[in-house]
Amino acid sequence: MLRGTPCRWTWSVLSILLTRSLAARPLHPPDVCVHSGAEVYAQIYRDLAPYGALDAQHFAFYDGFCARRQKACIRLRIVNGAAYVLDMFPGYQSRHRSTLHALHRVMSRFGNLPDVEVTIDLTDGELQNINLPILVITHKKDAPAGILYPDFTFYSWPESVCPSSETETSHNYDHLYRLFRERWGVRARWLNRSDTLFWRGAPVEDQGARSVALQQIAAVENSDAKFISWKAVSSTGQNDVQGCVGLLEQCQYRYLAFLAGTTYSSRIKYQLLCGSLVLAEEPRFVEWWSRLLVPGVHYAQVEKNWATVQPLMQLLRQNPKRAEAVARQGQRLALTALSPTAVDCYWWMLLALSSRVLPPATGPLGPNARPLEDALLLPEDATLSSLQGLKGGVSMHVAPKPETQEPTTYYT
């Protein structure tokens, strides 16, 4: 079940992975980011490598992509250390705002970023057949397209909060990370957890894959895997869902099943942070950090359709110390590589390295561009187009209060 540790990258190895344009001048990341370890950033080099030079056809498709698509997309430009939003079309729920907030935090925390323009897709992998240098949440493991970035859940996802949970009232990532570390860190004893294989989640469009997995898990002794039903959600976190179990509450179980979504699922990082042993199939879709995960080292891998979950659980229960060791290594990876600081560092490195590979910004900002700080204050339904300007929101008529019209208000 345990295997060798993954290959470790060094700065000297990474320096030769990209074209000469990427290594044209020294990179000066924040000190705290250097300490994160170069292997964390290897994915950036892999993703950027194919896009060193776009031909005229691909560049024409890439240039102005957001403005033409008008869906789940952000175009952001950094000029002289200041960030501007050129296009902003909201995606599912509040993810566009969380992504902008994450970018603002990186700019405020580290600064010192070169001029760069990036296009950010907000979907769960809808651009698999469009091989352009667009920042994406996920792509196929065996057919990568686009440049991976930390998704919105690494900032906050209020629409996923369980209303019945007494242990978590927010899905702000910094907040959750602290709670995982404080309540389920290295001091949390493995034997104090329930000897149960646990899963809760909603049905997704996966051709019945989750239903098949639940049937297989149901045959495992001492298992508890069920669907839940989301009724209504809100960016306030006041959600309506039946049967939900909080992210921290799942940590009371020794074994946690991870079932893929329609493409990817953001849940696995929370399961690893629990310190429980995660059981999962080999992923079809990956995130920016997925290549750090090694089966048998950080999680226990089941075969396709969960066909081997019964013998695997028997083996794990017969070797509880080995099972606990894998669980602890998975948690250690999540606590280090997925700390809030590590996430911000990845964003900084991604933007800095992208400036050396992506097509440079052309022309002035344009009259419809808005500073990032202004974009953060726009209402949820607002859209910003470099071609059509700002739309959405409700205008409020402000009538002056009577007392402000009295001369004595200003003169005594």
N, C-alpha and C positions, 0 to 999 in steps of 0.2 A: 504493500500500500504506500509505503514511503519511497520516494525516488530521490535522485540527486538534485541539488539546488540548481536554479537556472543560471545561465551565463550572465556574468556581471559585466556591464559596460563601463568604460572609462572615458574621460574627456578626450584622451588621445585617439581612442577608437572612433568616437563620434565625430571627431574633426575631419575624418576622411570620408564620411558617409554621404556628403552632399557635394554639389557642384562647387566650382571655384568661387562663384559669386557668394556662396554662403560663408566661405572662410576668408572673405576679402579683408575683413578687419576684425580685431579682437572683440569678443563678446564679454560684457562686464555685468553678469547677473548679480542681484543682491547677495550678500554674503550668506544669508540664511538659505538661499536657494542652491548655492554650491554644495552645502552640506547635505542636501536631500539625496545626492548620489546621481551620477550621470545615467545609470541604467533606467531611471524614471523617465528621462527625457528622450530615450532612444526612439519612442514611438513618433515623436515630432519629426525626427530626421527621416524615418521611414515614410511618413506621410508626405513630406515636402519634396522628397527626392524626385518624383515623377514630373513635378511642375516647374522645373528650372527654366523652361522656355516654352511658352504657349505659341502654337502656330496661329495664323491670322483667323482661321475659322473658329478655333476654340476661344480665342480672346474676344471675338465679336459676340459669342454666346455668353461669355463670362461677364463682360462689361455691361453694367446696367441690369444684371440678372434679377435682382430684387424688385426693381421698379416694374419690370415686365411681369414677373410672377405674381406679385401682389398677394402673397400668402406666406405666413410663417417664415419671415425672413427679415434680417437686419443687415444693413450696410453701415459700417462704422469706419471713420477715418481719424487717425491721430496725426495732428499737425503741431509741431513745436511744443510737444508735451501735453496738449489739450485734445480731448476726444470730442468728436462731433458725430451725430447720427444723421446720415443722409437719407436712408430709407428705413422704415420700421412698419412691418405688417405683423400684427399679433398672431401667435400660434395657439395651440391648445391651452386653455386655462391661462395661468399667469406666467407661463414659462418665459415669455419675451421680457417681462419686467425683471424676473429673477436673473436672467442672463445679463441684462444691462446693469443691474446692481452689482453683480459679480465683477464685471469689467470696471465699474466705478471704484470698487474696493481695491482692486489691483492697482489702478492708476493712483489712487490716494495713498496706498500703503507703500508702494515701491517707486512709482514714477520712473523717470529716466528711460522712457521708451522711445525708440526712433520713430520717425514718420512711417506710417503704414496704413493701408486700407484693406479691410477684411469683409467678406460676405459670410453671414452666419445663417445656416439653416436651422430651424427650430422643430423640425418634425422628427419622428422616430425612425428615420431611415428611408424617406420617400425618394431620395435622390440616388438610389443605388445604380441606376443606369445612366447617370450624368457624371462623367468623370472629369470634374473641374476642380480647381483649387478652392473649394468652398468648405468652410468649417462645418462639420457635421457631428451629431451626437453619437452616431453609431454607423458602422458599415460591416459588410460581410467579411468574415474571417478569411475566406478563401478567394474573395474577389474585392479587395479594398478599393474604395473610391472616395475621394475627399480627404479632409484633414480633421482628425478627431479633436474634440475639445471637451472640457468638463461640463456635463449637462446642468440644467437648471436646478436639479435636486441637490447639487453641491452648494447652493445658496439657500433656497427655500422652496417648499412645495406645500402651501397651506391647504390645497384641495385634497391632500392625501391624509390629513389628520383624522384619527379615529375619535369620534365624539364620546365614545364610552370609556376611553382610556383615562385613567386617573394619574398615570405616571408621565404622560406627555401631552402638552397643550400646544406645542409648536413643532413644525417640521423644518425650522431653521437649522441648517446643517451644523453650524458652530455649536448651537445649543444641544442638539442631539449627540454630537460627538463627545461633548463634555459629560453628558449623562451616561453614555455607554462606558466611557473610561472610568467614571467614578463608581458606577453601580455594578458593572460587569467586567471590570478590568482583571488584571492578573490575580487579584485577591479573591475573586469569585470562584468558589470550589466547584469543580466538575461534578463530583458525586452528589452535591446538593441540588442538582438540576434533575428534572423528571426524565426518566429513561424512555422518552417518547420521540417518535419521528413526527414533526409538526409542519403544517402548512396552512395558510389562509391566503386567499386571493380571489380575484374576480375572473370570470370567463373573458377570453379575448378571441380575436379572429385568428385562429391557429389551426384550422381544419381538425378540431377536436383533440389536439395534442395534450392539452391540460386534462381533459376528461379521461383520456387513456392513462395518463400518469397517475391520476387520483385512483383509478381502479387498481393499478398495480400497488400503490402505496397502501390501499385499504386491506390488501392481503398480508401486510406486514404486521406482526404482533406488536401491540402497543403503539399504534399509529393514530394520528388525528389530522386529517387533511380534508378541508371542506371549502366550497365556494362561498363567497359573501356577495351581497347585493348593494351596490351604491345607488342611492335614490336621488340625492342632490348634493352639490358641492358649492363652496364659495371661497373666494380669495381671503375671506376673513377667518377661514378655518372652521366655520360653523357648518359642519357637514352632516348629512343624513345617510347612514349606512347600517345595514343589518349584518350582525355577526362579525364585525371587525375586531381584530386583535392588534394592539399597538406594537410598534417596532421594538420597544423595550420589553414589553410583556412576553414576546416570543423568546426572549433570552432565557426563560426559565426551563426551556427544553434542551436536552443534550444534542438532539439531531434536528436540523432544519432542512427541509426540502426547498430547493430553488428551482422554480419552473420558469422557463423563458417566456417572454411576452410574444406579441405578434412579430416583433423583431428582437429587441433587447428588453431587459428589465433592470431597473435601477436598484432593485431590492438587495442584491447579493452583498453589497458593501455593508449594509446594516446587519445582515446575518453574520458576516465575518466579524464585525465589531462586537457582536454578542459574546464571542468566545465559544459558541456552540459549533459542532461539526456540521459543515454544509455539504449536502449531497446534491450533485448537479450533473447534467449531461455536458458533453463537450459543446461549447457555445458555437452557434452559427453566426451570431452577430457579436461584435466586440466593442468595448469602450476604450477610452484613451489609456486606461491602466490595466486592461484585461491580460495583456501579455506577461504581466508580472505574476499572474496566477498559474500555479503548476499543480496539475492533478496528482494526488498522492502526497503532496507536500503541504498545500494550503486548503485543499478540500478533497472529498471522496467522489470519484467520478462514477456515474452509472451509465449503462449502455443506452442506446436510443430507445425511446418510448418507455424508459424506466423498466425494461424487461428484467434487469438483474438486481433490482432493489432488494428483493427478499434475501438472496444469498449474501449480498453485500452487508445488509444489516446484521445478519447472523455473524459474519466475520467481525464486524465492528464491535458487537456486544461480547464476543469471545475474547477480544483484545482491547479492553477499555483504555489501557494506558497508551496504546498506539493511537486509538481514536482521539484521546484527549490531546496527544502531542500534535496531531494534524490540526485540531481545532485551535490550539494555542498559536501555532505557526501562522494560520490564516488570520487570526486576530492581530498578531504582531505585524503582519504585512499591512493590514488595514489601518492600524493605529499610526504607522509611520508613513507609508506611501500615500495615504488618503487623509492625512491630517488637514485641517483648514489651511495651515501655512503651506503645506505641500501642494494643495490645489491652487492657491494663489500663485505659487512659484511656477507651476506648470503653465498657467495662463500667461505669466510674464514671459517665460521662455518661448511659448508659442507665438506671441505677438512679436517679440524681438527677432526670432529666427524667420518668421514669415516676412518681415520687412526686407529680407535679403533675397527672397525667392519669388514672392507674389508680384504680379504686375504693379508697377508704381502708380500712384494716384495721378490722374490726368486732369488738368484744369483747376480752376478755383473751386472752393467749396460749393458755391451756388447759393442762391437766395433762400432756398427752402431748408438748408441744413440747420440743425439745432444743436447747441452744446449738449453733451450727455446729461449734465445736471438738469437741464430743462426737460429732456425726454423722460427722465425719471418721474417728473411731476405730472406728466400727461395722464388723462383718465384711461381706464382699461381698454375702452373701445376705440381709442384714438389711433389713426394711421398717419404715417408721415411718408410722403413720396417726394423724391427728388424732382419728379416731373409735374406732379399735381399739387404739392404742398400738403398742409395739415388738414385733416378731416376728423370729425368725431367730437364727442364731448357735448355737454349741454351748457349753453350760455346762460349766465345768471345776471339778471338785471339788478343793479344795486341802487336802491333809493337812499338818499342821504337822510340821516336821522334828524328830526326837527331841532333837537338841541344844538346840532352843529351849525344851524342857520342863524342862531342868536348871536348878535355882535358881542354880548358879554362873555361868550365862550372863549373869545380870543383876546378881549381887552378888559382889564380890570382897573 
